[in-house]
Each structure stands twice: as C-alpha cells, then as structure tokens.
Amino acid sequence: MPGEAAAVIGKSVQIRGEVKGNEDLLVEGLVEGTVTLTEHRLTIGANAKVTANVTARDVVVQGSLQGDIQAQGRVELRAGSRVNGDIRAARLSVEDNAIFSGKVELDGSTEGGKGAAGAHAAASAGGAQPGSPMFGTN
C-alpha cells in the first residue's frame, strides 16, 4: 500500500460484530462476525484469527480465516495461511504451504452470472489431499 497506511486492528484487540470501512485494513487480532471493505484491501496478518464472512476489493490472508471471501479483485493465500470457506473472486493466488478447504468460483466479475471456473480444493504443505484437485497460482 504505497503512500497510504492501512487502519490496524492490533494483536490484543478482539472484535465481535460487524466491521465496515472506507480504507484499507490490516487485522492482527481476533475478529468474529462480518468484515465489509467494498472498495478497499483487507489483510489478515500472520497472527490474526478471523471467523467472519469478508467482502473487499482485494483480500490477502497470512493468518487464519474461517468464513467465506468475496472479492471484486484478487485473493491471495500466502504461505502459512489457513482458510476454511468458499472464495468468490476475479483472481486467486495460492502460495506453497497455504492450507485451503472450500469451494472456489473465479468469474472475472463478482457482479453476477455463473463463474468461468469452479473447484473444490484442499491444499497443504504436501500438496493436494488425496482425491482433491490441486490448483496453482494464477
């Protein structure tokens, strides 16, 4: 986020309920409920635990997320992240050692219509789980 600092939910902060904002947000603490940043980026830090459905322009996950993700742009699952939920986005990037369990719908536009690609996946440090398709970085 060159030139602009994100709002931060610190490591010791716990939020239960609805989080909405009009700026980029970095979560380092615990959030339960919903997170809505329609035109901005949500980053879930390496030590964060988020149990929420999230909607944002872009979502970067470095920590733990239990819930669905809807992004107008890109979702990035970084090395060491854990995501359990469905993802609907225009683009998806999954790094090695990211753990993901859920359904993916990549449609280039989250505004409507059926997606161009859908997959069920579970990825981990050792690759896909037996019987599950594995997908790489877009």
SULGI-V562887 format. One record per helix or strand of 2 or more residues. SS is the DSSP state (h for helix, s for strand). FROM is the first residue (numbers start at 1). TO is the last residue. If there is no record, write none. Layout:
<<SS & FROM & TO> <SS & FROM & TO>>
This chain:
<<s & 7 & 9> <s & 14 & 20> <s & 25 & 27> <s & 30 & 44> <s & 49 & 61> <s & 64 & 66> <s & 69 & 71> <s & 74 & 77> <s & 82 & 84> <s & 87 & 89> <s & 91 & 94> <s & 99 & 106> <s & 117 & 124> <s & 127 & 128>>
